Amino acid sequence: MKHDTVLEAQDVVMRFGGVTAVDGASMKLKRNELRCLIGPNGAGKSTFFKCLSGQLVPTEGDIILNGEHVAGRLVHEIARMGVALKTQVPSLMNGLSVHENLWLAALARHSRADANAQVERLIGELGLAAHARSLAGALAHGQRQMVELGVVLATEPWLVLLDEPAGGLTRDEVERMAEIVKNLAMRATVVVVEHDMNFVRAIAETVTVFHHGRILAQGNAETVLSDERVRAVYLGKQHGTPA
Ligand SMILES: Nc1ncnc2c1ncn2[C@@H]1O[C@H](COP(=O)(O)OP(=O)(O)OP(=O)(O)O)[C@@H](O)[C@H]1O
């Protein structure tokens, strides 16, 4: 493995009974790369993403993070390696404030004093100052997504896996989320599964396109998004065309 490759998936296959959701997908990511996984509904991108995070154990193939073979390791074991995962499953404690939620997440990795500093930094970065004392349970969807992201970032992961971070956000919130994710790639390697092509266009440096469980194209975002085969698989699909 090249020194600067921090994530490598080798011939990953994931079968569910008779369904082959991922059919031999390989991918390499460099440190601080920001990679979007896209593709039509049912293409296999979420399943592949879950193999990277440890939520699923691939039927075949391997996942290598920072030189360590991790296929088969549990989510919390992968998390302990400095990998953070934002799923669409709510993780906040509704009865605690935004500040308290972030503080508890930061404490997992920092001393009390450092956790305080980390929370202040995150509140500024995520634009949450006006809501710091609000209960998480009282937040609107977009604010909540920012706090969910804050919980993920509180441990200062080197690899961040984001499942549809723009899902359900307003246009302004999508723009803010795009800025935050781009900034994040200055200090971490980031993999994003996303349907919102405006968001993908705004953030992606490199893109991997799934189609029928296989990788149809990958590489430079501009090149891949203008690839005729990629445009063809999106035509008529509900999530828009990568034009
Ligand atoms: N737990 C499961 N059991 C059986 N089949 C599954 C399971 N998870 C996914 N699949 C199937 O695997 C295929 C790929 O699904 P996957 O969710 O990975 O696609 P996707 O590209 O993420 O789609 P979407 O954009 O709709 O989320 C689909 O045919 C899906 O029905």
The ligand as an SDF file (V2000), in Angstrom:
LIG
                    3D

 31 33  0  0  0  0  0  0  0  0999 V2000
  -30.1340   -6.0520    4.7850 N   0  0  0  0  0  0  0  0  0  0  0  0
  -30.4600   -6.3350    3.5090 C   0  0  0  0  0  0  0  0  0  0  0  0
  -31.0720   -7.4780    3.1880 N   0  0  0  0  0  0  0  0  0  0  0  0
  -31.3880   -7.7930    1.9050 C   0  0  0  0  0  0  0  0  0  0  0  0
  -31.1270   -6.9800    0.8540 N   0  0  0  0  0  0  0  0  0  0  0  0
  -30.5160   -5.8150    1.1210 C   0  0  0  0  0  0  0  0  0  0  0  0
  -30.1530   -5.4180    2.4430 C   0  0  0  0  0  0  0  0  0  0  0  0
  -29.5570   -4.1870    2.3950 N   0  0  0  0  0  0  0  0  0  0  0  0
  -29.5540   -3.8390    1.0900 C   0  0  0  0  0  0  0  0  0  0  0  0
  -30.1280   -4.8030    0.3350 N   0  0  0  0  0  0  0  0  0  0  0  0
  -30.3060   -4.7920   -1.1220 C   0  0  0  0  0  0  0  0  0  0  0  0
  -29.0370   -4.5330   -1.6980 O   0  0  0  0  0  0  0  0  0  0  0  0
  -29.1500   -3.6600   -2.8200 C   0  0  0  0  0  0  0  0  0  0  0  0
  -28.2990   -2.4300   -2.6130 C   0  0  0  0  0  0  0  0  0  0  0  0
  -28.8780   -1.6490   -1.5470 O   0  0  0  0  0  0  0  0  0  0  0  0
  -28.1870   -0.3270   -0.9570 P   0  0  0  0  0  0  0  0  0  0  0  0
  -29.0860    0.1650    0.1280 O   0  0  0  0  0  0  0  0  0  0  0  0
  -26.7850   -0.6000   -0.6270 O   0  0  0  0  0  0  0  0  0  0  0  0
  -28.2660    0.6330   -2.2090 O   0  0  0  0  0  0  0  0  0  0  0  0
  -28.0670    2.2040   -2.2460 P   0  0  0  0  0  0  0  0  0  0  0  0
  -27.2680    2.4910   -3.4600 O   0  0  0  0  0  0  0  0  0  0  0  0
  -27.5400    2.6920   -0.9640 O   0  0  0  0  0  0  0  0  0  0  0  0
  -29.5690    2.6970   -2.4550 O   0  0  0  0  0  0  0  0  0  0  0  0
  -30.3550    3.9440   -1.8130 P   0  0  0  0  0  0  0  0  0  0  0  0
  -29.8390    5.1240   -2.5510 O   0  0  0  0  0  0  0  0  0  0  0  0
  -31.7790    3.6480   -2.1550 O   0  0  0  0  0  0  0  0  0  0  0  0
  -30.0670    3.9610   -0.3530 O   0  0  0  0  0  0  0  0  0  0  0  0
  -30.6400   -3.3760   -2.9800 C   0  0  0  0  0  0  0  0  0  0  0  0
  -31.1650   -4.2990   -3.9110 O   0  0  0  0  0  0  0  0  0  0  0  0
  -31.1800   -3.6490   -1.6000 C   0  0  0  0  0  0  0  0  0  0  0  0
  -32.5430   -4.0260   -1.6650 O   0  0  0  0  0  0  0  0  0  0  0  0
  1  2  1  0
  2  3  1  0
  2  7  2  0
  3  4  2  0
  4  5  1  0
  5  6  2  0
  6  7  1  0
  6 10  1  0
  7  8  1  0
  8  9  2  0
  9 10  1  0
 10 11  1  0
 11 12  1  0
 11 30  1  0
 12 13  1  0
 13 14  1  0
 13 28  1  0
 14 15  1  0
 15 16  1  0
 16 17  2  0
 16 18  1  0
 16 19  1  0
 19 20  1  0
 20 21  2  0
 20 22  1  0
 20 23  1  0
 23 24  1  0
 24 25  2  0
 24 26  1  0
 24 27  1  0
 28 29  1  0
 28 30  1  0
 30 31  1  0
M  END
$$$$
